[in-house]
Amino acid sequence: MTALKVEIRSGAYYDSTILMQLQSSLGKMPGVLDTGVVMGTDANKDILAQSGLLVPEAQAAKPDDLIIVVKGEDEAAAEAALAEVDNLLTRKRSTEGQAFRPKSLETAAEMLPEAQWVLISVPGRYAAGVTREALRLGKHAFLFSDNVSVEDEISLKKEAAQKGLLVMGPDCGTAIVNGVGLGFANRVRKGNIGMVAASGTGLQQVSARIHQLGGGLTHAFGTGGRDMKEEIGGITAKMGLDFFVRDPDTEVIVLVSKPPAPTVADELLRAARKAGKPVVVDFIGYTPPASRIGNLHFVRTFDEAAALAVELAKNGGKTEAGIEVDTSKFAPGQKYLRGLFSGGTLAFEALLILEDYLPAVYSNAPIRKGHNVLQNSLVSQENTIVDLGEDEFTVGRLHPMMDNTLRIQRLLQEAEDPEVAVILLDVVLGYGSHPNPASELAPAIKEAIAKAQAAGRHLEVVAVVVGTDQDPQDMEEQIELLQGAGAKVGTSNDRAVRYVGELVAKLNPPKDEGPSTEFTPVDIDKIKQPLAGINVGVESFAESLVAQEAKAIHVDWKPPAGGNEKLMSILAKMKAK
């Protein structure tokens, strides 16, 4: 007749790997039909109940109690199995390579002073306390544990931010630091791509694909799934991004997240826009205003993120051959672009392309209604593109493709502005257009350039000629007239706009706003040191560090004060002092 035997060990703590191995070993013993080896949480009791192993003694166990239940073919088989528990645990310990196991983080830190990281995978109710201890010791935290409260996460990350330390998690499944994987991680070659991910499997998929495509990583920081939520505010993501912006070895940055809170996404993207490096963004479920905005490249899938990152990385972070521009001729204070278009769609395309280069371009016909609208169409502000073919300019007047008067007036007006560096024009040829537009525009261009020179300034005038060699205006002659007046002339609106965008962007470098007041920057040099870690919790994480030739020490951790929360709180306060 089958028999159920149970043993309850109060205050005994073992990590989940050891319990799993103990349960497996007991199940292989002669006459054993089933086993359950779990801590006494409600969820674990439910699992025992489903297996028919929840005896009254197990039902009465506390969360910090270890429950061992054995179902045997008979009473003797069940008792024999229970009698082997201590031997099995001892045998497990005797096979481990670490001769001495410290009982505390503090002792472990003394034994391995070069350790920069603490890997934490203890039950959630203890994880915040262990993490605080790690921060007190000046260590970065890889917080694998889940079931940590939002309040604790906010508190931990704010404390870490003040100290320039990363708290990756809670519920952070993976990271790669200086070539070494933490938690669940793939072996990825080193390279020039840095990752910040609020998605564990997302980080693994993108990093693995980067490796498969021939690329490599400097580091990949996990943040935990809640980091990009409104309550947390992306604290770890912002610190990770800041790290990669400052890291000279990182030439391309990848941001990956499950749907972020809109406000957090906006803050992170504003910071990324100032990075001075390409940033590939895969915010699942986020709808960007464009596929590319300046250095930000938006993608929709993990594969796209990896492929684009590798492509950018191969070219040292550049998407295309650099456009040669010379800013040395301009006087101090010259920094703005003024575009005077007769073609409405050409103006629209110019606005769209300039989003890749400039933070804001004002227009009387903006791409998005109500966004960057000129207050007065007759007066430019900062960088401006004006569509002179809009109704407001053509009432009682010929279209600017036929009449250059208004555009010539505006050209000379813009040239007198000491902050203007570049004027961009389109010259549209063909039937119905002005029979010889360059004959009127060229003298005005020459006059505008001469006035700027007289005032000690350099004025760059760029003209896009739209036409063919079959047009009645004689395209070649039109180009020669414009060039003779001092204009740079091209026949591609795309190329011309990208040229002026690159030029004006260089005249307006991102302002150095100094150190962030939101957090203390993470020390780059320390992160680049060979990784050494202290592991608290799941022992296999320490074993994986050693397998990757990183130094690691495993703490023989037990809940402080026997898991008594009141005593734990008193001990924590005493340590804080």
N, C-alpha and C positions, 0 to 999 in steps of 0.2 A: 504494500500500500504506500502510495506517495506521501512524502512528508515535507512540510515547510518549516525551515528554521531561520531565525532572524537574529542579527546582532546589531545593536545601536551603540555607536561610539560618539559620545558627546564632545563637542568642540574639536573633533578631529578634522583637519583640512588636508585634502589632497587635490592636486590639479586634475582637470578632467581627463587628461591623457593617461595618468596613472590609474584612475578609476576605470577607464575603459579597458586598459590592459589587465587589470585585476579581474574584472568581470569576465573577460575572454578566457583567462587562465582557469578561473573557477568552473566555467562552463565546460571545459575540456576534461575535467576530473571524472573518474569512474562513477557511474550511478547518478550523475547530476543531469537533471532534465532542463532546468532553467535557472537563471540567476538575475539579480538586480543589485547593482552597486551604485548608489547615488547619494547626493546630499539631500537633506530632508525638506526641500522646497515644495510648495504646493504643486508646481508643474511636474516635478519628478514623481510625486505621489500619484498623480493622475496616470503617469506612464506605468507605474507599478500596478495600479488598479486594472489597467487595460490588459496586463499580462497575467492577472490573477495572483499577483505577489504582494498585494497591500494587506498585510496582516495588521491586527490592532496595534501592535508595538510600533510598527512603521508609521501608521496613521498618526500616532501621538508624537512622533519625532519633531524636533525643531529644525529650522532651516540650516543651522550650523552643525547639526548632527549627521554623522555618516551612517547610512542605512545599508546593511548587507543582508540580502535575502537569498536563500538557496532552496530550490525545489529539487528533492532527491527521489530516487526510486523507492527509497525507504529511509527511515530515520537515521540509520547508521551512515548512509552515503552523504546525507545532508550535513550531519555533524562532522564527518571527516573533512568535508570541503571547508567548513567554517574554521576548523582547526588549522588549516593551511594558510589562512589569510596573512598572518604575520610573516610566515616564511616567504610567501610570494612577494610581499612588499619589500622584505629585506633583500631578496634575490634581485629584485628590480633595482634597488639602490646600489647593490654591489657591482652591477654591470656598468654603472655610470662612470665617466672619465674624471669627473671633478672630485678630487680627494677630500676637500673640505668645503662644506656648504655654509656660507654665511646665513645667519638668521634674520638679518636686517639689511636694508638698503645702505645704511650708513657704513656698516662693516664691509659690504660689497664694494662701495666706492673707495674705501681705504685699500682694499685688495687690488682693485683695478682703477687707479686714479685717472688713467687716460680715457676712461669711458665717458663719452659725450651723451649717450642715449640710455634711457631706461625703457624696456619693453614691458608693457603691463597688460596682463590677461587674466586678472583675478576676477571673482564675481563682482558684478556691478556695484553692489552696496559697499564694497571696500575700495573700489577703483579710484574714486576721487581722493581718498586719503593717501593712497600710495602715490598718486600723481603729484599731490601737494608736497609730499616728501621728496620726490624727484626734483621738483622745481626748487625746493629749499636747498637742495644740494647742487643747484646750478646745472641740471641735466635737461636735455630735450626729452620729451615724452612721446613714445609711440603707444597710444592708448587703444589697444585692441578691444578691450572690454566694452560691452554694451550695457544697457539698463542703468546708465548714468543720467541723472536728472539734468534738465535744461539749465536749471539754476547753477548746478555744479559746473557744467560745461562753460557757462559764461564766466563764472568766477575764476576757474582755472585758466582760461584763455586770456582773460584780462591780466591776471597776475603774470602769466608767461610773457605777454606782450611787453609789459614794463621791464622785464629782465632780458628781452631779446632772445627768448627761448620759444621753440615750437612745441605746441601740443597737437599732435596729429591724432584726431579722434575726438570723442569716443566713437566706437564702432568703426575704427579705421582698420581695414583688412590688409592693406599692403602699402609699401613704400620702397623706394630704392635710393640709398644714400651712398654716394661715392662708390657705386658699383656693387654694393651689398644689398640684397633684398631683405626687407623686414616683413614678418608675418607671412602671408601668402604672396609670394613674388616670383616672377620669372627671371632667369639669368639673361640680362640684356647688356650688350657691349656698351662701353663708354663712348660718348660722342659730344656733340655741341647743342643738344636739345634738352631743355628743362621742362618738366611737367608739374602742374599743380592740379590735383584731381579731387573732387568731392564725390567720387564714385570709385569703389575698390576694383570691381571687375572692369570698369571703364578704363582705369589706369592700367590694368593688366593687358586688356585688349589693345589699347593704343601703343603701349610700350613694346608689346610683343610684335605688333605689326611694324613698328619703327625698326626693330631689330631685323625682321624678315626682309624688309625693304632696303637693308644695308646701312641704316642710320644707327645712332646711338644716343645715350642720355648722359648728361652731367649728373642730374639727380631727378627723382620723381617724388614729390611730396604729396601724401594723402592728407586730407583735412578732416575726414569724418563726414558722414552723410548729412548732418544737420548744419554744418558750418555756413552754408550759403542760404540758410533760412533767415527770416527777418530778425528773429530773436537773437541769433548769434552774431549776425552782421558780417560774416565772411572774415573773421579775424585772422584765422590761419591762412586762408587763401590770399589775403592782402600781404601778409608777411612773406609767404612763399613767392608771390609775384615780385615783391620788392627785392627779395634775395636774388632772383634770376635777372632782374634789371641791372643790378650792381655787379653780378658775377661776370668777369671778362671771358670765362670759358663757355658761357651760354650765349649762343647767337640766335637761337629761335626758342620761343616760349609757347607751350601748349596749355590751354586751360580747358578742363573737362568737368562737367557737372550735370547731375540730374536737374530738373527744372529749378532754377534759382529764384529767390524772391526778386521781383523787378527792381526794387531800390538797391538791393545788394549787387545785382548784376550791373546796374548803372554805375555804382561807385567803383566796382572793380574794373569795368571797361574804361572809365575815365582815367584811372591810374595806368591801365595798360596802354592807353593812347599816348602816354608820355614816355613809354618805355625806350623809344629809340631803337627798338628791335622788332622784327615781325612777331606777332602774337596770333597763333591759331586758336580760334574759340569754337568749342563744341558744347554749347549750353543746350542740352536736349529740351525741346519744347519752347525754346526762346526764339522769337521772331525778330531778327536784326533789321535795321532800316535799310541795309544794303549788304551785298555779299562781301564787300570790302570797304572799309573806312580807314583811310590812311594806312597805318601799319597793322590794323586789325583785319584778320582774314576769317570770315565766318563759314563754318561747314556744318553739315547736318548729321554725319555719321562718323563712327570711330575710324573706319578705313580712310575716309576723306581727310580726317585730322592727321593721321599718320603719314599718308602719302604727301600731303602738302608740307608738313613739317620736314620730311626728308628732302623734298625738292628744294625748299628754302635753305635747309642746312647745307646742302651740297654747294650752294652758291654763296656761302658765307652770310646767309640771312637776306640776300637780295632776290627779288622776284624776276628781275630783268637786268640787262646790262645797264649800269648806271648812266644817267643823263649828265653829260658834262655841262656844268654851269659855272660861271665866274661871278662871284659876288664882290670881288675886290674893288670894282669901279664905283660902287655905290657909296654915297655919303652917309654918315651916321643919321639914323632916323628914317631912312628910306626903307620901307618894308611892305607896302601894299600893292595889290594888283587891281587894276580897273579894266574890265572887259566891256567893250562897246559893240554890240552885235546887231546886225540887221536881220539875221536869220534866227527865228525863235527856237527851232529845234537844235541848232548849233549852240545857242546859249544854254539850252537845257542840258545837252550833252556835256558842255563845259562845266556846269554846276555839278553834274554827277561825277565826272572824273576828278574834279578838285576836292571832293570829299576824301579822296585817297591821300591828299597832301595837306589840306588846311582845316583847322578846327571849325571855321565858320566862314561862309561866303554869302553876302547879302544880295538880294535881287528884287526887282519889281515883279518878277515871274518865278518865284522859288519852286523847287521840285515838290516840296510838301507844303500844302496850304497852311498859311499862318506861321511858317517856320522861317526865320531869318529874312523877314520882309523889310525892304527899305522903308524908312519912315517917310521919306520924300524922294520920289523917283528922279527928281532933278538934282539931288545932292547925294553923292556916294558916301558910304561909311565903311571904314576899314577895307577889307577885300570885298569888291563888288562886281557883279556881272549885270549889265543892263541890257534888256531886250528893247531896242528902240523901235521895233516893229509892233509893239503892243498898242492897243487902241488909244491909250492915253497920249501917245506921241503922234498918232496919224490922223487925228480929227482935223480936217481942213488942211491937211498937208500930205504930200506924196509919201509913199512908203520909202524907208531909208535905202532900199535897194535901187531906188531910182533917184533919190534926192539926198545928197551928202551934207546938206547945210547943217542940220541939227547935230550930226555926228562930228563934224569938224569943230563946231562950237564946244561940244562936250570934250573933245580931245584936247583942245587948248586949255579948257577949264581944269581938266584933270592934271595936265602937265604942270600947272602952277602950284599944285599941292605938294609941299616939301616932303610929305610922307609917301608919295607915290613913287614906286620903283619901276613898275611894268604896266604898259598899256597893250591890251590884246584886241585886235580887230578881225572881223571877217570881211572879205571882199568877194561878193558873189557875182560871177559873170553869167552870160547866157542871154538868150532872147528875152526882152522885156525889162532887163536890168539897165542901169545907167550905161550909156554907150562907151564911156571911158572913165570909170571911177577913179583909177589911179592918177589921172591928170589933176584931179581935185584933192584927193587924199594925200598924195605925195608931198606937195608943198606944205600942207598942214603938219604932216609928220616931221618934215625938216624944221619947220618953225618951232614945234614943240620941243624937239631935241635940243635945238640951239638955245631956247630960253632956259631949259634945265641946265645946260652947260654954263651959261652966263651966271646962273645962280650957284655954281659950284656943285651941281648934281649930275648924275648919269641917269638918263631915261632910256629904258629898253622898250622899243616898240616892236611887237610881234604881229604879223599879218598872216591870216590864212586865206589863200586864194582858192576859191571853189569854182572849177571850170574845166574845160578841155581845150586842146589845141585847135578844135574846130569851131570854137565860139567866136562870135563876130568881134569881140573886144581885143582879140590877139593876146592870148594868155601870157605868152613869153614876154611881150612888151610890157604888160601890166606888172609882171613880176620885176622886170628890170627897173621900171619907174619907182616902185616901192623900195627896192633895195638901194637904188641911187639916193633915196631920201634918208637912208640910214636904218630902215626897218629890217628885221629878220623875217624872212618870208618862207612859208611852207605851204604844202597843198593838203596836209592831213590835219584835221581839227584835233583828233586824238593826240597826235604827236606834239602839236603846238601847245595844247593845254597842259600836257604832262611836262613839257619843258618849263612853262611858266610856273606850274605848280611846284616843281622841284626847286626852281630858283627862289620863289617867294618863301617856300618852306625853310630854305637855308638862311634867308634873311630874318626868319622868325624862329630861331631855335627854342625848344622848350625851356621855360624858366627853371632854374635850379631853386626849388622851394625850400632847400635845406632839409635836415633830418625830419622824419615824420614825427608829429607830436602824438600820433595815435598809438605808436608802438616803437620800441627800441629795435633797430635793425639787427637781424641775425648775423653773427660773425661768420663771414665767408671762409676765412682761413681755418677756423676750427672745424667747420663742416667738411673741409677738404682733407683733413687728417684721416689716416686709416681708421676705419670705423671700429669702435669697441663699445660693447653694450652690456648692460646689466639686465637680466631677465627675471621677471617676477610673474609667475603663473604657469602657462602652458610650456612645459619643458622642451618640447620639440622646437620651439622658436629659438632657444639657445643653441640647440644642436644644429639648426640650419645655419646660424651665424658661423659656428665653428667649421661647418662643411664648406663655407664660402671663404675660409681662411681669415675670418675676423675674430678678434679676441672677444670672449664672452664669459660671463660668470652667472651662474644660476643661484638665485636666493631660495633657501629652504623656508619659504614664507608661510606663516600661519596668521590668521586674523588677530590683530592686537587685542589684548584684554579678553581673549576667548570669544571675540565677536560681540561683546557687550557694548552696545552703541554709546551708552552714557559714559562708560569708562574710556572708550575710544576717543570721545570728544574731549574729555579731560586731558588725556595723554597728548592729543594733538595741540591743545592750547599750551600745554607745558613746553612742548618742543618749539612752538612758535616764539616763545619768549627766549 
